[in-house]
């Protein structure tokens, strides 16, 4: 697949799960997954999230984003783990995942809980111009 196939705008929310955090009573944690279909193949990405204070949702571990695709460099080489982690974080950064987690976990019908999405930091994320190839 060419680099445009991995564009974050193509990903759609699949599922968000939540649970009470044992390490932080009163706060939630969970997983979220996103995917897109390219031809007959589904490319999926998922990660853990954590409520770090009441109503503030963050990526739990930026090094632990999972994906069923491998990243291929311009010369056809499979990217090393470090570069793959950077590419996955760039994709997650551009997704509206915090808004989606908030909508699922703190619906407007729960008046005592809500979350506000903090605007992006203004840091420009340079998306790695890589091709995605499906993992064998």
N, C-alpha and C positions, 0 to 999 in steps of 0.2 A: 504494500500500500504506500502511496506517496504521503508526504508530510501533512497535506491538507486532510487526509483521512482521519488523522488523530486530533483534529481541531476540537477543542472543548465544546464549542457550540453544537456539535453533533451528539454529544452525550445527553442522555435522558435519565432522570431518576428512576431507579428500579424499586428500591426498598430501603427503609430506615427502621432499625430496631433500637430499643432503648431498655435500660435496666438501672436499678439503683446501684450506685457505686459503693462498694464495701469500704474502700479506702477514704471516702469522703461522704459521710452520712448527709442525706438531704440533697445530694447532687446526683445527676444522671450521667450515664455513659452509654455507648452503643456503637453500632456499625451502620454504615451507609454504603450503598452500591449504586453505580451508574453504568450505563451501557449504550452502545449504538450498534446497529446492524449494517454491515457492509456486504452487500450481496447476500449470500446465505449464511454468513458468519457473524456471530455476536462477539464484539470486543467489550470486555467488562473490566471495571476498576472498582476497588473497594478499600475502605479503611475504617479504623476505629476513631471515634470522636469522644470528647469528654466535656462535660459542663465544668469549667474551671472555677467559676463562681456563679451564683444564682443568675441564670439567664445569659451566660456567656459561654458560647460553644467554640471549641478549638479542636484542631487535629490532634489526636492523642499521641501519635508517633509518626513523624514525617518519614522515618526510615522504614516503615512497615506498611506502605501502600502496596496492595496486591493487584496484579493485572494478568490477564491470560494471553498477553501479547509480548513479544520481545521487540526491542528497539534495534533497528539496523541503521548503521551510519552511512554516510554518503558513499563510502568505498565498498559497501556491502558487508562490512564487519558487524558482528553482534556487539552492541555496546556493553561495556563492563558495568558492574553493579552500581558503581558510583554515578555514572552518567545516566543509567536507567532511573535511579532514585531522583536525580535532578529533573529529568523529563516528566516523571509522574507527578512530582510536586508542582511543576509548572502547570500541568493540566488541572490538578486539584485547585490550585490557586485561582484559576479562571472560572471554575464552575460556581454556580450560585448554591453550593451545597449547604452552607450555614442557614440560608433562608429556608431551604427545603426541610432540614432537620428541625428547625424551629416550628415550621408549619405542622409537621407531623407530631412532634413531641409536646409542644405547647399550643394546642389549638385554642382559638379564641373562646371556646366554650369553657376553658379552665381559667376563671377570672383571677385567681391568686398567683398564677404563673404565666410569664410571658418572657420573650427574649427579644432583644434588639440586636440587629446586625450592625457591627461596627464597620464603617466604610473601609475599603481597602486602604492600605497604608500610603498609596501613591508611589510605591516602589514599582518601577517598571520591570516586569518579568519578561526576560528574553526567552521565548519559547525555542527550545532546541529544534532546529530544522532537521528532523530525522524521519525516516520512514518506519512504519510499524509493520512487522511481519508476525503472523500468527505463530505462537509457540508450537513446536512439534509435538 
